[in-house]
Amino acid sequence: MDYSFERGYVLKRTLDLVLGVCLLFLLSPFFVLVYVILKFSGCNKAFFIQKRAGLNGHTFNLMKFRTMSDCTDEHGRLLDDHMRMHPLGNILRMTSLDELPQLLNVIKGDMSIVGPRPLLPEYLPLYTPDQLKRHLVKPGITGLAQVNGRNLITWDSKFNFDKIYVENCSLGLDIKILFKTLLVVFSTRGVNGSHGMPLGRFTGSNESLAI
């Protein structure tokens, strides 16, 4: 049963809503536990909220569990990422549990379970026409790029996988990606570096490493 951004929207949205609510209910003990630990472990805020570009380039507030502190140096500048990463944050990234709050984005309708990962709005002017196709569908918690290298592939490769997904959207493909996602999460394969740190920003189609 194939569907694209023009056909089958209701089906995909219904599946996202049902799966999002079910997953949030099943994973609620982890959600509450992580929230409480973060809240009482020195983090001022348990959630990290950032503007991301979604369907048709419209921005929304993406939610994640906070994995880094807001510690600054004597000049008020944020310390390097590896100095701000707290122990629980490293575990959250390695297990992808930091993405759990995005189920709320799915239920709200900003995101889908499966789709291209939402990136910063500032990248929009840097995309080629082919790369912009990633915004013809809702962004997802997991996607084709995430099960084919996660964060250890280049930006160009990542966007190519996004293009392939957009051009071949189907219920079967989504199911295959979800199954592969479980394998990737349990193996922690493709997490940035040895500590799950971001590896770079997109500055144009220059084969830089993706975050």
N, C-alpha and C positions, 0 to 999 in steps of 0.2 A: 504494500500500500504506500505509494509514493506521495509525498507532499512537498511543496515549495513554499516560499514566502507568499505566493499568490494563491495557493491552493492548500487546503487542509489546515488553515490557521486555527480554526476552532478545535480540531482534533489535537493538534500539538499543544495548544494552550490548556486544554482539558487534561491531557496527560501530565503536563508540567504541574498544574495545580494539584492534581491527585497525588502525584509522586512527591511533590514538594511538601505537602501537608503530612503525608505518611512518614517521610524521612525525618521531618522535624519532630514528629511525635515519637518515633522510635529512637532518635538520637537526642531527645530532650535531656536525659540524664547527663550525657556528656556536655551538652550545651550549658546546662546549669552549673555543672562542676567546674568547667573551664572559666565561666564567667565569675564565679565566686573566688576561684584561685587568683585570677587576674586582678580582681577588685581589691583583694586583701594581700597582694604580694608586692605592693609598692607602686603598681601602675595606677595613675590617676584615672585612666579610662580603660575599660575592658574592650571597647570596640574601636577599630580604626575605620574611619569613614572618609571616602575620597571620591571626588567627581570622576566619572568615567564616561566614555562615549558609547552609546548603545545603538539601538535600531535607528537607521537613517541619520546617525551622528548626533542624535539628541542625548544630552547628558543626564545622568542620574547619580544618586549617592550609593556607591558600592559599599557594602559592609563586610568587614573581616574582624576576626579577633586580633587584638593588638599583640604583635610579636616583638616590638622594640619600645624602649623607653624614650622619653623626650629629653634625656640628659644633654646638657650643653657645656661648652667650655667656659673659661673665664670671660670670653667676649660675647657670650650669649649665642654662639653658633652650635648647631647640632653636632654631636660627636659622630665619628665614622660609624657606619652600620654595624660592624662587628663589635664595636664597643657598646652599642646600645641594645644589642640582642640579649634578651634575658633567657635563662635556661629553659623555661617553659615555652618561650617563643620558638626556640630551636626545635623542640619536640613537636609543636603545633605545625610548623612548616614541613618537617620531615613526614608527618602523618597526614598532611593536608587538612587537619582539623581547624586550621585558621580560616578555612573557606566556609565553614559550617553556617555562619550567619547569612551567607548569600542565599540560603533557602528562603529567607524572608524577602530577598529581592525577587526570587522566582515567584513566590506567592503573590507579591505585590504586582508583578507583571513587567518589571524592568528587565528581567533576565529569563532565560530558559535553562533547563537542566543541561542540555547539550547545545553547543554553539561556539563560535569563536570567542576567545577570552576577551573581556572588555578592557580596553587600554585607555591611556590618558587622552583627553580631548586635544591636547597640544600636538598630538601626532597627526591629527586629521589633515593638515595642509601638506604633510610630508608623504602621504600615500600616493602611489601611482593609481591610475584608473582601475587596474586589476585588483590592487590591494584594497581599494575602497569598497569592493564588492562584499567584504566581510561585514559591512554595516547594512546589508540588505536583509539580514536576519537578526533576531535578538541574540545578544551575547550569551554565553553559557558558562556554567560552573566548570564543565569539562568540555573538551572538544577534540577534534581530529589531531590537532597539533600536540595536545597534551598527552595523547597515547602513542605518539610517535617521536618521543624525545623530550617531551615536557619542556624544561628550561635550558637544555643543552643543545638546542638546535639554533641555527642562525635566524635572524629576523626574516630574511627572504624565504627560507624554508618554511618558517611558521606561517607566513602569509600565503604561501602556495598551498599549504594544507587547508587554510581557511577558505581559499578560493575553491578548492576541490569540494569541500563540505557544502558550500553555498550552491554550487552547481549540481550537486548530487544528493540533496536533502531527501531522506527517506526514513520511514519508521525503522526499517531494518538496519540502516546505517547508525541511527541513534542507539539502538539496542546493542549493536556491536561495539560502539564507542563506550557505552556504559559498562559492558563486560570487561573490556580492556582497561578501563579506568580502575576497576577493582584490583586488577593484577598489578597495575602501575603503583597504586597507593600502597598496597601491601609490600611491594618490593622497594618502595621509595626510590625507584629508578628515575633518573633525570632531574632530581632536585638540584638546585644551584649549588655548586661547590660542595665542600665537605660539611658545611654548616647551614646549608639552605639559604645562602645570602644572594641577593640580587647581583647580576653580572653586568648589567649595562642598560643604557637607554637607547631608544630608537632615534637616530638622527638622520634618517633617510635610508634608501635602499643600498646599504653598504656592507651587508653580510656581518653586522655586529651581532653579538650574542643577545638573545631575547631575555626578558624578565617575565 
